Amino acid sequence: MNRTPHLIIPAILCSVTAFANANTLSDESAIEKITVEASPTANKLPVGTFDSPISNLEYDPRVDLQSRNMAEAQADVTIRGGIFENTGFRVGSVTLLDPQSGHYFAEIPIAPQMLTGPDVLTGADNALYGMNSSVGTVSFGWKPIITGGSVSLGTGTNDFNLQSIHAAKNTQLDSLANYTLGFEGEYSHSQSDGTIDNGDHDFSRASARVQLASEHSQTDLFFGSQDKFFGWPNLYTPFGVNETEDLETRLWMLNHKQNYADNSNFEVSAYYRTHDDHYIYSRKNPSAFEAFHKSEVKSFGLSGRHAQSDALAINYSAQFIDDSIESTTLENNFTSRKYYKLSILPQYTIAQKNQQLTFRLGAAYDDTNRDDAEVSAIGDITLNTQNSDGTAQTLYLSYAQASQVAGYTAIGGSDSGGLFRSNYNLERETTSNLELGLLLEEQSWQLNSAIFYRKDNNLTDWTFNFDSTSARFANPVDIDTAGVEFLATKHFDTAKLIASYTYLHKSENYGAADIDASFYALNFPDHRLTLGAVYNPTDILEFRIDNEWRTQHKNSLRNGNDNALFTQLTLKITPPQLSNLFITLAADNLWDESFEEIPGTPGRGEQYTLSATYNW
């Protein structure tokens, strides 16, 4: 049995050996299997718009996705009780950074059909591969191009409409033996009036890539363009105002990965990204306050694994980022920065009979041209047992440090007034994470569990004071977080069940008395349960359901209940008379839950859609 356990569960349980195997290019079937099994959610597609790289994270127990309007509009992806700026998004060997704010990290104009994953990295793996993301990284890889395509049309409540087309062609090259040349392109568009008043959207995305691949290498050249307009009451402020954003994101990326020798590989990536943001505070009175931001990011990254022998290997990662911003709200004293990171993590493996014991111990170096440098320790011990009956157990203990610096909105704007008040005294944030995890794999089920304790020092949070005219303040906070995670998956003949439970407890110290509420650091679920199912009663019908129940930590800014239940239900019909065509009926927020995922920001409403997709 081909086992890549850490890609089926949270990356808290991953080993570098498994990570290297998951990126092996010579086994395309294994890559496809990983793509299917990686998501611990039943539904793959969103209900209110076209698919994006973050869509199937909404009911994912590994992360907490806090959305404004909907996940694909403006989503803050948090991991293990961190905040949105603690989470990085990695494609290939580079992290996609936005210097203005972590709110825009998830603006990724790449069609999901082109990507593997997502793989959620925490602990030692985040410290090794992450960049300026101290708690976790959502990591994607480039898939091999396979000839085929699809076209989709959709309609729904709230005047929703959707159009999407994707096509790919892969051919063998006569001029280069054992090489293939692939072309892939995609265009998607959706719009609606929104699930609540003043919650409309109009999104479009175009993406394309060229790929040259062989048995041991894969090179991808990509360009993506994404335009998004959306509105929402109290989008960023709690003052009862209808706000809007207009975003334009462009991304060029070149990626090459190479296998060499035995169990050795490297991946090199480079990108150029621009992001334009036009924010209007009030639709009724646009001239009252509006902001324009234009950010530019250039980055180069390298990561890999070099095996010295069957027992000794070196894992490494390095990245350089150069960014700048033009803004109407920053003070122009902090509008560019250069980031450097180098991580080295040697590993030593002892193999005996059916057991493998792996030790990893190394360090990461982070620096910028504006902040103090930081050296962080990384280490873990993993014991993997493979039994003769095909079952397996993995036990690990990990300790990892990581650090990051604050975004420009937090440190480069006005510190005396305005809607969003910066703090010039913010220092480098540091994180220490200790965790113990256990994975049990049986023939038809898996149980993944972890317990962790994390200390965040100088974490940049956005807070609120009821006596102030500012919507939010950037403030440092020291937080200790303890957590427990369980994820179970059970396979039946015609069904699959996914269940999870997460518990978080925090102890915070802001060092200030004028803080009445926290928008992010203290916006977390004390308890969270998810339950998903996929059921195929016949070849014609497929049911998919995801449920999430949570008890949110009390917050004085939140209106309504601290408890919430969300459900997404999908019925897929494949008529036998129409080859390659399927029809989908979908519903999101089935119970019309009004829970405020961001304190003070209204929750989304119900959405029902009908779509048809033709594959070739």
N, C-alpha and C positions, 0 to 999 in steps of 0.2 A: 504494500500500500504506500502511495506517495503521500507523505505527511509534511505539511507546512503549517504547524499548529498556530503560530503567532499571527498568521494572516486570517485565521478564522475567528480569532478572539481579540480582545484588546491587546495592543502591543506591549502592555505591561508584562506579558508572558513570553516575549520573543527572545530568541537567542541570535547572536550574530551568524552562527552557522546556518540557521533557518533563513535568516534574511538574505544571506548570500545565495542560497539555493533558490529562493523565490525570484531572484533576479537573473537566474541562468537563462540564457537566450536559446539554448539548444533544445529546450523542451517546450514547444509552443502550446501543447495540450495542457501542460502543467500551468502555464500562464493563464489560459482560459479558465481552468478549474479554480485558480486562485481568485480570478475576477468574479466568478459566481459566488464562491463561498465566503468572500471577505466581508460581505455586508450582513451584520446581525439584525437586519430589519426584513420584514416580509415584502414591503412595497419598494420598488426601485425608482418609480417616477413620481413627480409632484402632481398635485391636482390643479393648481391655479395658474401654471405657466409651463414653459418648456424645461427640460431636464438641465441641470447644471452640476458641476462637480460636488457641490455641497447638498444636493437635494436629498439623498438618502441618509443624511446625517440627522434629519429632524426627529426621527424616532429611534435613533441609534443610542443604545445605553452607554456607549463609550464616551459620549460627549453630551453637553447640554447646549442646545442651539436656541438662543433667545432672539426672536425675530421681531422686526417692525414691518407691518403690512404682511409679509410672508418671508419664508426663508430666503427665496431667491431675490427679494427686493433689498432688504438690509438685515443681515443676520450676524449676530455676535456668537461665534463658536467658542465655547469654553470647555475646558477639560479639567476634571477633578476639582471643581470649585475655584478654578482660576478665573481670570477675566479675559475679554476678547483679545487684548494685546499680548497675553501670555501664550497665545496659540498661533503657531506658524503654519503656512501652507507651502509644502515643498513639492516641486515637480522635477524629476530627475535628481540632480545634485544641488539644486539651488532653491532658496526660500524666496517666495514672492512677497516683497516688502512694499508697504506704502508709507512714506515718511510723514504724511499728515496725521493719520489716525489708523489704528487697527480695525476700525469699522470697515475699512476698504480692503483688508487683506483677502477677503473671500471674493473679490471682484476678479474672477478668473475666466477670460473669454475663450475657454477650450471646451469643445464638445466632449461630453463624458465618454462617447464611443471610442475616443482616442486614448483614454487613460485606463490604467489598472487601478486597483485600490477602491476606496481609500484605506490606507493603513495608518492606524493611530499610534504614534510613538510617544512613550512617556519614559520617565526614569532615565536609565543609562542610555537607551537608544535615542531619546530626545536630546540628551546632553552631547551625544556623539554627532548626530546628524542635523539637529535643529540649529537655527540661526536667529538670534534675538527673539527667542520664544522659550521662556524659562520653564514653562509647565508641560507643554505638549506640542506635537507637530502632526498635522494631517498630511500624509505623504502619498504622492501619486507617481506612477511610472508611465512611460509611453508604451502602448500596446503595439504588437506587430500588426501591420495592415493586412486585412483579409478582404478579398473581393466580395462585394455585396452592397446593400444599401436599404433605405427605407424612406417612405414618405408618410407623414401624419397630418390629419386635419382634425380639429376639435372645436367644440362649442360647449356652452354651459351657462349656468346662472350668472347674474351680474354682468350680462352682455359680454361674456368671455368668448374669445376666439383664439385659435392656435393654428399655426402652419409651421411645418418642419420638414426638411429634406436632408438626407445624408447619403453619400455615395463614396465607395472606395474601390480601387482597382489595383491589383498586385500582379506583376508579370515577371517571368524569368528573363534574365538578361543573357543574350547570346555572346555579347562582347566581354562580359565578366563572368567566368564560370562560378557557379554556386552562389551568385548574387541575385537578389530580386529588387525591383524598383516598384515602389508603391505611391499612389496618389490618393488623397482623401480630402473631401470637402463637406461642409455642412452649413446650412442656414436655418435659423429658427426665429419665429416672431410670435408674440402673444400680447394681448391687451384686454383690459376689462375695466368696469366701473368700480371694482373693488368690493370686498365683502362687508365694508361699512362705508358710511358717507365720507367723501373726500379721501378714499383709499384706492383711487384708480392707479393703473399702471400701463405702460407701453414699453415693451422690451424687444430688442432684436440682437442677434448675434450671428456673425459669420466667421468661420474658422477653416483653415486649410493647412495641409502639411504634405511634404514630400519625404519619402523614406527609402533609404538604401540599406539592405539587410543581407546578412549571410548567416551561416550556422553559428558563428562566434561573435558577430558584431551587429549593431543596429545604429544607424544615423538618421536623425529626424530634424528637418527644418520646418518651423511652424510660424504661422501668423494668425492672430485672432483679433477681432474687433467686436466690441460690445457697447450698445447704447441703451440706457435705461432711464426712464422717467417714472417717478412714483410719488404719491402723496400719502400723508397719514396725519391724523390729529396727534399733537404732542410727540412728533417724531423724535425730537431730541430734548424738548423742553416740557415742563409740567404746567404750562400756563394756559391750557385750553385753546391753543391756536392750531389752525390747519397749515401744516408745513409741507414743503415739497423738496425733492432733490432731482437733479438731472446729471447723470453720470456718463462719461465716455471713457472707455478703457481700451488701450491698444497694447498688444504684446507680440514681440518677435522673440523666438527662442530657437537655439541650435543645441542639439543634444547628441552625444555619442557614448555608447556603452560597449565594452569589449571584454570578452573572456579570454584568458590566456593561461598557459600551464595547467596545473591541476588545482581546481577550486580557488582560482585567483581571478579577479575582475576589477575593472575600474569604470567610472562613468564621469564624463566631463560635460558641463552645461554652461550656457551663457544666454542671457536675455537682456532685452531692452523693453521697458514698460513705461507708458505714459497713462496718467489718470487725470481727467478733468472733472471737477465737481462744481455745480452751480446750486447753491442752497438758498432757498427763500423761506424766511421765518413765517410770513403770513401771506396766504393767498389773497386775502381780502385787501391787504395793504402791502404789496410787494416791496415798495420803497422803504418801508419801516426798517427792515434789516435784510440784507442779502450778502452772500459771501461767494467769492470765486477762488478756487484753488486749482493749480496745475502742478502735478508732481511728475518727476522724471527719475527713473531708476535704471542703473546699469549694473549688471552683476555677472560674476564668473565663479563657478564652483567645481570642485573635484572631490570624489569620494570613491572608496573601493576597499578591497580586501586582498592582501598579498599573503599567500600561504608559503611559509618557509619550509614546512614539513607537514606530516599528518597531525602533529601535535601542536605546532607553533604557527600562529598567523598574526598579521598586523592589520587592524581595521583603522581607517583614517578618513578624515573629511576636512576640507578647507573651502572657505568662501570669502569673496570680496564683494562689497556692495558700495556703490557711489550714488548718492541721491541728492536731489535738490527740489525746491518748491517755490512757486510764485503764488502769493496769497494776498488777498485784500484785508485779512484779519490778523496776520502775524505782524510782529514788530520789526521784521526785517533784520533782526540781530541773530537769528538762528534759522537759516534757510538752506543749509547744505551740510552733509556729513558723509564721512567715509567709515565703513565698518570692516573689521578683519576678524576672522575666526580660523583657528587651527585646532583640530582634535585628533588625538592618537590614542588608540585603545588596543594594546596587544592582548592576545588571548592564548591560553595554554589548555589543551584538552587531554584528559586521561580517559582512554577507552578500555573497558574490560567486560568481556562477554556481552551482555545486553544493556550495559550501562555506559553512560558518557558523562564525565564531570568536566565542566568548562569554567576556567577562571579568567576573568577579564579585569585589568587594572590599567588605568591611563589618566589622561588629563586633557582639558580644553583651555585654550587661550583666547580671550575676547578683548578687542580693543577698538577704539574709534579715534579720530583726530580731534575730538572734542571732550572725551570722557576718560576717566582713569581706566587702566587695563585691569583684567581680572583673570586669575588662574583658578580653574575648577577641577576638582577630583571626580573621577568616574570609576566605578567598579561594581562587579557582580559575580555571583557564583551560581551556576545552574547545573542541576542533576537531572538528566533525562534517562528514563528507563523504557526500553522497547521490549514488550513481552512477546512470546512465541505465538500467542493467540491473536496478535494484531492490536492489542490494547497498549496504552502508553501512559506514563505519568511524567510530569515535569514540575520540579520544585526549584525555586530560585530565591535568592536574597540579593538585594541591590541597594547601593547608595550612590547618589549622583548629585552633583552641584551644577547649577547653570546660572547665567546672568543675562541681563538685557538692559537697554536704555530706553527712555521715554520718547514717545512720538512728539512731533513738532507742535501740535495743538496743545499738548500738555505743558510744554516747556518754552514755546516760542511766541505765544500770544500776549495779550495784555494781562498783567497781574493785579490790576486795580479796578477793573470794571468790564462791562460787556456781558453777553450771554454766556460765553465760555471762558472762564478765568484761569489763566495759566499759573504756573508756579516755577520761578526761576531757580529755586533751591533744590529741585529734584535731582537725586543722585542715582547712580547705577543700581538697579534692582538685582538682588541675589536670592537664589532659591536652593534649599537643601532638601532632598527627598530620600526617605528610607522606606523600603517596601519589601514585603514577603508575599510570594504568590505560589499558587498550586494549580496545575492543569491536569484533569483526568480525562482520558479519551477511551471510550469504549466503542463497540461496533456500531451502535446506533445512537449514541448520545455523548455529549461533552459537558463537563462542568469546569468553569474557569473562575478562579477566585483570587482576590488580592486584598491585603490590608496595608495601608501606607500612612506615613506621617510626614508632612511637608512644612518647612519654615520659610516664609517669604519675608524678606527684609527690604524696606523702602519700596514696597510695591506701590505703583502709581494708580490711585483710584480716583474716580470722579464722585464728588459728594454734593450734598444740598443743605442749605440753611434756609429755614422758612422766613427769616427776617431779611433776606437778601433779594435784590432784583436780578442777580445773576442766576442763570439756570443751573450751572454746576461749576464746581471748583476742582482743580487738580490737587490732590493731597497725598502725601506718602503715608503708608500704613504698614505696620508689622503684623503679620497674621500667621498663626499656627493652624494647620488644617489636618484633621485625622479623618480617614475614610476607609470604608469597606465596600468591596465590589464583588458581585456574583453574576455570572452569565451562564445559562444552561441552554443547550440545544438538543432536541430530540427528533429523530427521523423515524417516520412510519412509512408504510408502503405507498400511501397516497397523500401524505401530509408531512408537514414540518412545523415544530413548535419552537419558539424562542422566548425565553423569559429571563428577566434580570432584576436585580435589586441593588440599590446604591444608598449608602448612608454617609453623610458628611457632618462634621462638627468643626466649628471655627472659634478661635479666640483672637480678638483683634485689639490693637493699640494704635490709635491715630495720633496720640500726643497733643490733642486739641479738644477744646470743649464746645466749639461752635459748629459741630457737625450733627445734623438732625437725621440724615439718611444717606445711604450709599446706593448709587445706581448699579454698581457692578460687583465689587469685591464681596459685599454682603447680600447679593442677589443670587441665592443658590437654594437647591432643595435639601431640606434635612433628610427627607426620605423620597425615593423615586423608584417606581416599579414600571417595567415595560413588559408587554406580552404581545407576541406576534405569531401569526400562523399563515401557512400556505397550504391550500387544500385543492386537490385535483380529483373530483369525483368521477369525471369522464375526460376523454381527450378533447372534448368541446369546451368544458367549463373549467375555470381556475379562479378560486377565491383567495384574496390576500387581505389580511387585516393587521394593523398595528395599533396598539393601545399604549398610552402613557398616563400614569397617575402619579401625582406628586403632592407633597406637603412642603410648601415653600417657606423659607425662613421669613419671619415677620419683618415688614418694612413699612415705615410710616408714610412713604410716598405711594404705596400700592392702594388702589381702590378695589373694593370687592374682596372675595374670598382668597385665602392663601392656599386652598386646595384646588386641584384641577384634574380633569380627565379629558384627554384628547384621543380621538379615534380616526384613523384613515382606513377606508374600506374600498376595495377594488374588485370588480367582476370582469374577467377577461373571457370573451366568447370567440372561439375559432371555428367558424362555419366550415364543415367538411366540403361543401359545394364550391367554396371560394378559396382556392389554393393561395397560401402566403398572406392572407388577409385576416386580421383580428380586430374585434371591436371591444372597447373598454368603457365601462361605466364606473365612475369613481366619485367618492365623497370624502371631503376632509373636514375636520372639526364637526363630526357628525352630530354631536350634542349641543352645538352652538355655544361652546365654552367661551366665556368672556374674560378669562384670566389674563392679567397683565404680565406678560413675560419680561418686559422691562418696566420697573416700577413707574407709575404715572403715565405710561403709554398704553392706549387701548389695545386689547387683544383682537385677533382676527375673528371673522365670522365664518359661517358655513359656506362651502363651495361644492357644487356638483357639476360634473363634466361628462360629456360623451365624446369619444374620439374613435377614429378609425385609422389603422396603420397597415400599410402594404409593404412587405419585405421582399427583397430579391437577392 
